[in-house]
């Protein structure tokens, strides 16, 4: 859904005060609290491990804050709304569901390396999604929030809040796009709270324009016996920097962190993840796959941290990079921090390399051209993640987004 948008000055204290005018007192105080954190927290330094592969020198910070962004088209079955499911933009939720927002919005911190941007988003958000599923409610079929941003130079810092109560379940796709050419700063964050026995499937499809900077963070809290799967598909933007903060805080919880990166030209993608296993008998697996063309570069720094109380846990992180140009590059760095000797599994795998010549030869021996063979191999490479997308509508949107980079499926059908 597109529309006119309004900008409102620099990202500073007067702008925060302007945003707070007319809002409930508790929200104004929350914004001010987070802005104090911004003023106390310096910009990340290149000496920090999580930031030494991405420079912020050219981040477009001069654009005015987007205060009236186009809203996604939030559609929900009236029968679900009658059962207490809330699916709307964050500003509307503040007016219509203040008790829920006051209980859950902006109450949690994230990784120290991501805090400067987490704090800015919570202080200066002007858009974003709010999804609440009450205890025992199962939402069939995916909920989809698509936002098309306007042209121009601006800063946009939306915040998404997802709350699942006990034994609730839902699938959500957030899709974001913007025109090419505009040097925008998109600083979106997401707080995903998955309660006791709940089941969340969350996908984020990023199709920003070729001048955009995406500096984002996601925090996922997985409760006892809960199950959470997140998928981040990074297709667009000039620079994309994502911090993934996964907290396995409840006994028996399970999680998957999935990622697809398809980058070309001079795109730069940098992913930091932390799988923090805090409770016993939890399972957490990460799988990130990237296909890199032209002069694109991808960095991945992932930490699996197993706490002393996290007995009988199973965890793995895997990052595979397919280099489709001699000028493309990848830097996968997996790290394990194990603080207990009572675990079932904790490991990692990381690779970066070109297509196997034997694979290419085999494909071409079946009558495919070199380009067709490459496209087929890349799609097969991505299938490890795509096959784990349980929702057909979401799978179709992800595959459609990949077409400009890797080609259409019917081009190699035979």
C-alpha positions, 0 to 999 in steps of 0.5 A: 500500500503506497501513499504520501508521507510526511517528514519531521526534522532531524533525529534529535530530542525536539523531534522525540518531543514532537512525536510524544505530543498527543500521545499517552503519558506512558508512551512519551515517558518510554520514548524519552527513556529510550532517547536517554539511552541513545544519548548515553550510547555512542555509535558502534565502533569499528573496533567492536567485533560485530561492527568491524566489517561494516563502516557507518561513515556513509550512512545517510543520516541527514534525511528527516524522520518519516513521521507519517509513513504509508501503512501496510494493509492489515487484513484479519478474519473478523472471527479472529478479531472476535477471539482477541487477535490484534493485527494492526499498525503500532500507532493504531494499537497504542490508541485501541489496545493501550493496556497490551502495548504498555505491558509489552512495548519497549520493555526488553533490551537486546545485544549490546552491539545492537543497542544504539539502533534498538534504542533509536527505533524504540524512541523514534518509531513512527510505524511498524506492526503489532500482532497479538495472539491470545492464549490457545488461539491458532491462526490458520494461514499467514498474516501478511503486512506489505509496506511500499515506502516513498521516494526521497531522502529520509530516515524511517525507524519502524518497530514490530512487536509480536506477542504470542500467549500460551499455546497460541500459533501464527505465521507472519510475513513482513515485506518491505520495498522502496524505489531505487536510487533513494539514499534512505536509512531504514532502521527497523527492529522487531521484538518477537515474544513467544510464550509457553507452548506457543508456535511462531513462524515469522518471515521478513522479506527485504526488497529495499531500493539500491540506495537504501541502508538497512540497519536492523535488529531482531530479538526473539524470546522463546518460552518453555516448550515454545517453537519459533522459526524466523526467516530473513530474506535479504534481497535489496538495499545497498548496505544491510546490517542485521543483528539477530538476538535469540534467547532460549529462555524456557525449558524445552523450547525449539528454534530455527533461524533461517536466512537467504541472501541474494546480492549483486553489484556492490551490495554489502550484507553483514549478519550478526547472530547470537543463539543464547541457550539459557534453559535446559533441553532446548534446541536451536539451529541456524542456517544462512545461505548466500548467493553473491554476484558481481562485487557483492560481499557478505559477512556473518559473525555468529555466536552460540552461547550455552549457559551453565544451566542449559543442560541437555541442549542441542544447537548448530549454526551453518553458513554457506556462501556461493560465490558467483563472481571472482570479485564477490567475497564472503567472510563467515565466522562462527563462534561457540561459547560452551559453559557446561559439559552436559550437552547433546550437540553444539557445532558449526559449519561455514563455507565460501566458494564457487560452484562445483565444476562437476555440478556445472558439467553435469547440468550442462550435459543435460542440455542446459546452457552455462547460464541456465545451469548456474541458475538451476544450481543456485535455486537448488542451493537455496532449496535447503531453506525454501523447503522449510517454508511451510506457507505456500503464499510466503514461499511464493513471495520469497521465490518471486523476490529472488527472480531478478537476481537468479532468474525465473523457474520456467527458464530451466524447466525441462 
